[in-house]
C-alpha cells in the first residue's frame, strides 16, 4: 500500500533512503537539510519539498527521521515548527537516528501521550547501502508499531531486527558500534605495530584474511589502504563514531557496568579528531596512529 512519507534529514543516508521509498511507490515529502543538493535530487525524482518539519508531519502518514544525534532529534521534534506540532493521532514516527537512549525514551513517551506510534530504528552500514536498499536496522517499539514500520523499513533495509520495546534498537546500535569501532581501533594499532617491527603489511593482510581475526571491518579498512593508499574504505565518519561511543560510555555508566574498552575506544576516536581529522572517516584511525608513532602507512 502506497504511503505518504515525510523524510526529515535528507543528508547522505537520507538520499538513498528517500530514493528507495519513491521507487517502492510511496509519496515522499522532504524538508530542507544541510545538503541542498540531496533535497534538489529527491525533488527531481518526484519528492515534494515542504517548508518545515511541522508541515511534513501534517501531510504525511509516516514521519521518518534521519538526523545526527539526540540534539538534532530534539530540535526537529520539539521546535515551535517541529514534527510534534504537526502530528495527529494515529500517525507513525520512525527514528532512524542514533541517539541517547534517554532521549529516545522521552520521545516515545511524548508520542504515546498523543496516541502516535513510535519506533527507534537506528541504521547500520553506510550511504552506499542506503542507495542500494541494503541497510541493516535494529528496531525498538511495540509489536504493533513494529509491524506498521516494517513495510517502510523494507524499502531500504535488507536485515530488520526487532530488538524489543522502545529504546532497545538504540541500545543495540550503541553496543554494536562498540564492537565495530573497537575493531577499527585495534586494526589501526596492529598496522602501526607491523610497520614498526618490520612485518610486511601485505603478508599480514593475507594472514588475517585467512584466520579468525578476519572481519568485515578489516576488509573495509585494510585493502583500500594497501591498494590505493586510501583511508576512506569505511564510509563512516569519525565524528559520528565518536558521538556514538560517547553515548555508549554514558549508557554504560548509567547501567553501572565496567567500561574500560568503551572509554578507551572513545578516547582513540576523539584523539584522532584532535589530530586534525574532524572531517575524516573511521579508517583515518590508521593514519592517526601511524602519525602518533612517527610512521608512514599507505600504499604498499
N, C-alpha and C positions, 0 to 999 in steps of 0.2 A: 504494500500500500504506500503510495506516494505521500510524503510528509512535508510540511513547511518547517524547515530547519534554519535556525539562526546561529551563525558562527561568530563568536566574539573571540578574536585573536587570530586574525588572518596573517600569521607570520610564516616562518619556514615550514613548520609542521602543518599549520592550518592550510597552506597552499595545496598540498596533496590531499588532505582530508576533505576540503571543500570540493575539489575537482572530482573526487571519487563519489561524494554524495550526489553530485549532479549526474554523474554517469549512471548511477542507480535509479535515476528518475525523480529524485527529490527536488523540491523547490528550495533554493538557498538564498538567505539574506545575510549580508555582511555589513560590518561597520568598519570605518577607517581604523587602521592599526599603524604601528611604526613603519611598516613597509607599504608604501603606496603602490609599489609595483605589484605585490601579491593581490591587493584589492582590485586593481585595474585588470589583472589577468583573470581573476574569477568573474568579474563583471563581464569581461569579454567572452567568457564561456557560458554566460547566461544567468549569473547571480544578480541579485538586486541589492544595491547599496542603500542603506538607511543611515540616518544621522547619528543616532545614539543607541546605546545598549538597551535603553528603555523601549525604543521603537522596535528593536529586534525582538524583545520579549513579548511585546504586544502583538506582533504579527505572526510569530512562529508557534507551532505546536511543541517543538523541542528546541531548547537553547543549549548549545554546545560551547563550553569554554575551553580555550586552548591558549592560556596566557602563562606567564612565567612567575610562579611562586605565589605565596599567600598574600603579600601586599597588593599584587595585581588583581587577584581574585576578589579580595575585599573591596578594592576600588570599583571594579566593574559590576559587582553585585550590589553594593550598598550606597553608591553615589546617588546624588539627587536625581540624575537621569540614568541610573543604572538598571540592571536587569530586574531587581526586585520591584522597582517602581512600575514595571510594565507587565509583570506576571499576573496571570489569572489562575483560578482554581482548576486543577486537573491537568496542568501542563507538566512537562518533564524537563529537568535540568541535568545535563551530563557534564561533569567537570573533568576534563582530560589533563588538567594541570597537575604538577607535582608540588604539593604544598605541605604545610604543617598539619599533622593530624588534628590538633586542637581547632584550627581554623575550619577544617572540613566538617568537624562535628558541629561547630557553631552554625555554619551554612545549612547543614542538614536540619538542624533544629528549627532555624528560622523558616525554612521552606515547608517543613512539616506543619507548622502553625498556619501556613497559608493553603494547606491541602495541595501542595505541589510535590510531585515525586522527584527524588534526587538520587543520583549515584555518583560516586567518585570513581573515575576510570583513568588513572594515570597511564601513560604510554611508555613502552619500551621500544627500542630501535630508533631509527633516525629519519630525517626528511626523505631519504632515498626510499625507505619502506613506506613512508606516508604516501609518496607519489604512486607506488606500485600497489598500495592497498594491503600491505603485508605487515602491519604493525602488530605488536602484542599489547594487550591491556589487562590490568588486574582491577577488578571491579568490586566496590563496596556498596551495598544497598540491600533493601528488602528483596525477597524473591520476586514480588510483583513488579517492582521498579526495574529490577534486572531484566526481566522478560520484556518490558517495554523498551529498554535501552538496547537490547541485544541486536535487533534488526538494523539499528543505526550504526552500532559499532562494527557489525559485519561488513559494512560498506568500505571500511578502511583497515580492518584488523583481520589477521588470519588465525590468531590464537587469543581466545577470550576466556579469562579465568574468573569465575565468581568466587571471591575470597571470603564473603561474609557480609555483615551489616555495614552501614555507612562508616567510612574510615578504614576498613580492612584493606581496601585496594591501595590506599595511600601508604599505610604502614608496610604492606608487602613491597611496594615500589622502593621505599627508602632502604629496606633490608636488602633487596635485590641490588641496589646501587652500592651498598657497602661491599658486596662481593665483586661487582664489575669494576668499580673504581679501585678496590683493593688489588685486584689482579693487575690493572694498568700500572699502579704504583710499584708493585713487585717487578713487573716486566721492565720498567724504567731502571730500577736499581740493578736488576740482573744484567741488562745490556751494558751498563757502566762497568760492572764487575768483569764482564767479558773483555772489554777493551783494556781495562787496567791490568788484567792478568794475562793478556795475550791469547785468550780464547777466540778463535775465528768466529765472527758473528754468523756467517752463512752456515757453517757447520753446526753451530749452536742451534740455529733455527731448525735445521734438519733433525737434530736430536729431540728437541722439544715437540716438534710436529709429529713425531713418531711415538710419543710416550704419554704418560698420564698427566704431564704438565701442560699438554696442549689445551687450547680453549678457543672459543670464538673471539674473545678479546685479543688473544695472542695473534690470531690470524688477521684481525683487522689492523693491528698496530704494526707488527714487525715487517711483513712483506713490503708494505709501502715505503718503509724506511730503507730497506735493503735494495729494492729495485728502483726506486725513484728519488730517494733522499727526501721523502715527504713525511711530514708529521701530521698529515691530515687523513690518515687511513680510517680513523674512527670519528664519524661525523657527530660528535657531541662536545659541546663547549666546556672548557674548564670552569667558566663562571657558573653554568648550570650544575656541573658536577659538585663544585664547592658549595653551592646553595643547598643541594640535596643532602650532602654529607653533613652540613650544618644542622639541617632538620633532623637527620638521623641521630646526631650526637645529643641534641635536645630531647628527642624521644627516648633514647636510652637512659639518659639521666632521670627523666620523669618516671621511667619504669623501674629505676633503682638497680640497674644491672651494670656489671663490669663492661667497660667500653674502651679498652686500650687501643684496639686496632682502628675503630671508627674515628677516634680522636686523632690518631696519627695520620690516617689517610686524609682526613680533613685538613690537617696542617700541611701535608705534602701538596695538596691542591692549592691552598692559599699561598704557600711559598712560591709555587710556580708562577702564579699570577703576579706576585710581588717582584718577580724577576723580569717582568715586562710582557708576560704572556696573557694579559687580561682578555684579549680577543682571540686567544688561541683555542685549539681543540685538545682533547684529552691526550692524544699521542704526543703532544708537546711536553708531557711529563718526561719523556725520554730525553729530549733536548735540554730541558731544565736540569735534570740530574747530571747529564754529561757536563754541562757548563759549571755546575757547582763543584764537580770533580776535576775541572780543567781538562776535559777530554773532548774529543770530537767524534760524533756518531752521525753517520749519514749514509750516502750510497756506498755500497761495498762492491 
